């Protein structure tokens, strides 16, 4: 256990490699010589413009090699259509965004395998999940660096280390279990009948009816919210089948279960740069909502996320995503013993 470390990037030139290098130099290295260490990150959806460039991953990989360990970069496949639904598509998207083995100096892997079936169930024993299903990456690595782009999110308010561990390690089935409590509702007055929601729906739950307006088969809907996020007229809203806090709790439970497996051998770094309003999972341009700050590092995801939110102020995200019960993530983490500090 060591104090939260902060490295500001004021006056530095983008990308802020110097700032990240300074932070890494201050972090104690918990890895043994010869260890294999996975760098968990998000290389952005195809067409997304808000993702972090590969320069930072290259910096981390280089620092790990200097410390005698063998790094690799990884992510998992996703629920929705686009450039990361299959392993092959995701690796192509990674390469298009500059995340290649040649540039990073280490392998780039899809942790849940070529067909999304390289997964394992691990114990959770919490209110929503007795077990959680995640990528079977634990046998591939003796340690991890969780590197997260700190930004907004329509359902969790912000995305940082907790979400990177939870959704990022989760199998597609576990991702669906976390998303299962909400579905889209159409405001016809705003709808232009463009058909985007039907085009992007991975399960064909959205379809254009004879009236010209979209309809939604809720039995097929997996709650991925891609239609809501990509509607150009903002004509779709989230309808919760349960209390809004349930998603926050499921997110925390999945992260907590993974953390039991990787704690003590994991470093956590949040990048508070290019702070955009929405997740890097969405194609298109995301508006920047706060000035670049720098990097925050530590050895616990709850602490690093709390410090990141305290640094920026929750209002930055609440103005964009009002009504999200985000504080539940931290209170529930303490309730289930995920957080170290009261």
Secondary structure by P-SEA (a helix, b strand, c coil): cccbbbbbbccccccaaaaaaaaaaacccccccbbbbbbbbbcccccccccccaaaaaaaaaaaaaabbbbbbbccccccccccccaaaaaaaaaaaccccccccbbbbcccccccccbbbbbbbcccccccccccccccccccccccbbbbbcccccccaaaaaacccccaaaaaaaacccbbbbccccccccccccccccccccccccccbbbbcccccccccccccccccccbbbbbccccaaaaaaaaaaaaaaaaaccccbbbbbbcccccccccccccbbbbcccbbbbbbcccaaaaaaaaaaaaccccccccccccccaaaaaaaaaacccccc
